[in-house]
Amino acid sequence: MPLEAGLLEILACPACHAPLEEADSELICTGQDCGLAYPVRDGIPVLLVDEARRPE
């Protein structure tokens, strides 16, 4: 389920403040040194660093 139009424009990674991009059911940080993947549950982004998946 895609996020509401314009929402990605105002969201940022809570860890490094880089922009996020949508991929499957996650929001991926575009920061070079970060790359955390935040889950989207029921259309709601969970932007908690403790809930984020580390890049492989």
C-alpha positions as CSV (number, residue, x, y, z in Angstrom):
1,M,0.0,0.0,0.0
2,P,1.7,3.2,-1.1
3,L,2.0,6.1,1.3
4,E,-0.1,9.2,1.0
5,A,1.1,11.6,-1.7
6,G,3.6,14.1,-0.4
7,L,4.3,12.2,2.9
8,L,7.7,11.1,1.7
9,E,8.7,14.7,1.0
10,I,8.4,15.6,4.7
11,L,9.6,12.4,6.3
12,A,13.3,12.0,7.2
13,C,15.4,9.3,8.9
14,P,15.3,9.8,12.7
15,A,18.9,8.6,13.0
16,C,20.6,10.7,10.4
17,H,17.9,13.0,9.0
18,A,18.5,11.9,5.4
19,P,15.5,11.5,3.0
20,L,13.6,8.2,2.9
21,E,12.5,6.2,-0.1
22,E,9.6,3.7,-0.3
23,A,10.4,0.0,-1.0
24,D,7.9,-2.8,-0.6
25,S,6.6,-2.4,3.0
26,E,9.6,-0.4,4.3
27,L,11.0,3.1,4.1
28,I,14.7,3.0,3.4
29,C,17.1,5.7,4.5
30,T,19.1,7.2,1.6
31,G,22.0,8.3,3.8
32,Q,25.3,6.8,2.7
33,D,26.4,5.7,6.2
34,C,23.0,4.8,7.6
35,G,20.7,2.8,5.3
36,L,18.2,1.8,8.0
37,A,15.0,0.2,6.8
38,Y,11.9,1.3,8.8
39,P,8.7,-0.8,8.6
40,V,5.4,0.4,7.4
41,R,2.5,-1.3,9.3
42,D,-1.1,-0.8,8.1
43,G,0.0,2.2,6.0
44,I,1.7,3.9,9.0
45,P,5.5,4.4,9.0
46,V,7.1,3.2,12.2
47,L,10.0,5.6,12.4
48,L,11.7,4.3,15.6
49,V,15.4,3.4,15.4
50,D,14.8,0.4,17.7
51,E,12.2,-1.0,15.2
52,A,14.5,-0.4,12.1
53,R,16.3,-3.2,10.3
54,R,20.0,-2.7,9.8
55,P,21.3,-3.0,6.2
56,E,23.0,-6.3,5.2
